[in-house]
């Protein structure tokens, strides 16, 4: 009767994975990356630590997957409007589309559930080059690729400067939000996201 | 004979301070912020730990001063051309002035002597809000104020959009460099600094 048992076992396995993800995120938010151990994650998730060792090769791998899962859940909740699962919307109005996705980013960065673990993982990547590279490859680059796609479409539509490299152009939009959030220089608001889009698209130079 | 003794004692005190700064920077680069202790700084600097306790209220205060000292030395070496002691140059050519100062920033961020301790202090500020706020107030804000001054002068000269807030405009210039450096997404080069200035001033929007 394996065929009727499997869905149950797969559901149990999904529940365990989710519990492990949540435990890993909570612990890293509370203690920081280095002081979070596989043992503590297992205890918090109510599973044996052998379960974690069987499914993941390292603590970094558990956390990376926990973040991917969290980002996927967050994108699902935000819906396609926020650019979640379907990339950045393309309504033909570049400024409006960028404001929508940057406002959603502001909301995500200000989400208290995400803040602790995201700060802990980012800080660790700042000092640990190997973890930082994994973080960029698995979590950041896929997000940045969505901007490249949208900006390239704008370029093809004649809305973006032909000589602008979309991979660099996106940094004018994304980096200011990250900078404010990481360094806590000033409040990170929707108005700020809008101002960044307006200044980046229009340029700082005065025109006649 | 106090008047002839004081210069000697003051020179000794300067030497001790510099030794303490250097020890603090080296240790935080090697071990990270949290694992750097006053005791270890004193031992490395060859002073008694009471000397440190007498001069500074906390480990954070020692490090903050060490960074201010390091930044001052680095600015001195770079000379006034790099915008060191005299703020951002104002030759009347805004793009050229910004490229000069952002290229100097690229060199500073790529300086191996600064990298370890700067990463360690920044990472700690990312997870420790109190230290982060001190870092921003004492180290970052004074640097950003130089951009505000230069951008405001450009605005008065009719070169910067009248509706641009200089405090926000500067983030389009500074944040992309910090973003690349902190997250190690792609190489941080002079060509990148130039591209950021050109895109930020000219804007991403295609113009007829």
Interface residues (C-beta under 8 A of the other chain):
Chain A: X32 X94 X119 X120 X122 X123 X124 X125 X126 X127 X129 X132 X133 X135 X136 X140 X141 X144 X151 X155 X158 X159 X160 X161 X162 X164 X165 X167 X168 X169 X171 X172 X174 X175 X176 X178 X179 X180 X182 X183 X184 X185 X186 X192 X195 X196 X199 X200 X201 X202 X203 X204 X205 X206 X207
Chain B: X32 X94 X119 X120 X122 X123 X124 X125 X126 X127 X129 X132 X133 X135 X136 X140 X141 X144 X151 X155 X158 X159 X160 X161 X162 X164 X165 X167 X168 X169 X171 X172 X174 X175 X176 X178 X179 X180 X182 X183 X184 X185 X186 X192 X195 X196 X199 X200 X201 X202 X203 X204 X205 X206 X207
